[in-house]
Amino acid sequence: MRTKVAAVVGSMLIATSLLAGSGYAKQANQANQAPQKQKYVIAFQFSLPVDYETIVTKAGGTVLRAIPELGGLEAESERPDFLSNLNGISGIQAANPELEYKLDEDTAAADGQPVTDIPQDADTYWSYQWDIQRITNNGASYNLETGGTTNPDGTVTHKAVVGVIDTGIDADHPDLKANFLGGVNFVPAGVDASETGDPSDIRDREGHGTHVAGSIAASGKVKGVGPGLGIRSYRVFAAEGGAPTSWIAAAIVQAAKDKVDVINMSIGGYDGIARYTYNGIKYNDVADFLLWKRALQYAVGRNVTVVAAAGNESLDLNDSKAVVNYINQTYGYLGLTFKSAVREVPGTLPGVINVSSSNQWSSDKIAFYSNYGSAIDVAAPGGDNGPVYDASRNLDERDFHYRTLSTWPTYLEPYFTSNLRGYALLHGTSMAAPKVAGIAGVIKAAHPEYTPAQVQALIKQTANDLGKPGQDPLFGSGEANIFNALSR
């Protein structure tokens, strides 16, 4: 499933959309139609009570997922009075229909001409990796720290680990398998025919997570920021469709329990105690927002640095009216009407490094799709379609060489490359964020004693100052650079 977005949003980007969900009691309000099940998030004030299943059952629902670390539940019910039945129950702080985060795709992507000059049999694709070259000072940072140590038998001892919450990973990719350390699947059985609920099934059915992982820690024909870093995969997206908040929150908790050093989330949407109506019925998303905040607090409190993409709607995140207008224009066809300001999440939440997207050809302009505003901490190369397209916005003038080359599942068809299996050219803040996550991982490898606040401070202090001098709404503190950080 793909949400319908403007062509300028970009291709294969996760960091874009909040789709308020799987029904909002949609069918229950329509005569002569059988009730349909709706998913809900429930946030208790403190911790989960021992009788939480009984509470949900008596209200007319079923518990799908419990997250005791966050005092939260995912539940399901076909009863239109489910939420009202929860009202007044001691200990419940908030409950609402669960929000869902979707993959977005450039609606005109299939019309583009793929890049044909990257040979399949090359020994290295380093010359095509302008993005990694730039933030490593043409690979000079590798002489200072790679994130791991290669042993005499060829194995790698990983000095830091990055958890990738995404679509999974091609664990057998030749550029990734040396650094792959396992992972967990949060997609339940029955989402599609391939989903059995196997917690070890982290196979990337879509490609995005493999591309992100390569930017962080590829070590082969392409190089990541830290080619010695360990990678753990936390799969929250199926081949199609979205990831509800509870799946993502549970993945954050698990990554922290696994003691990763960094979490990358090239995921985003709009949330934040928003009030909205669905077909005339009033709702809010307080419980969703609480789970986000609690999950991030849980991770940061366990010394995990969290990095997120700023989003790809070309929005000024300081302009709350513009954000609300965007959501209403995008999702109005679903019968949704948002009434209050919402925030881009998780990027704008406390403790998260929020990353905008820079491009290859300009030190003054960010990528055409990138969100911006005072919430941006740093930028990183996410690529775009080149300066000619930027000026004209003519889809026929896109040049995909300006996108970023990284790993792609070897079992999927080539994407924006001609017959180049195992690699793809993508652009977006989804591609910018993992560069910063890789930088954070390499910093932790060099300085394991650093806290998330210290890692973030070093990244910002050593960024190359692009755009207006000093902090600015496009680049934040500047474009992150690992060589600078290691040389400090």
Secondary structure, DSSP 4 states (H G I P E B T S, - for coil): --B---GGG-SSEEEEEEE--S-TTTGGGSTTS----EEEEEEESSS--TTHHHHHHHHT-EEEEEEGGGTEEEEEE--TTHHHHHTT-TTEEEEEEPPEEEEE--TTGGGSPPB--S-TT-S--GGG-HHHHHHTTTTGGGGT--SEEE-TTS-EEES-EEEEEES-B-TT-TTTTTTEEEEEE-PPTTSSTT----TT--B-SSSHHHHHHHHHH-BSSSB-S-TT-EEEEEE---SSS-EEHHHHHHHHHHHHHTT-SEEEE--BEEESS-EEEETTEEEE-HHHHHHHHHHHHHHHHTT-EEEEE--SS--BTT-HHHHHHHHHHHHGGGTEEE-S--EEETTTSTTEEEEEEE-SS-SS---TT--BSTT--EEEE---S-HHHHHH--GGG--GGGSEEEE--TTSPPBSBSS-TTEEEE-SHHHHHHHHHHHHHHHHHH-TT--HHHHHHHHHHTSB--SSSSSBTTTBT-B--HHHHHH-
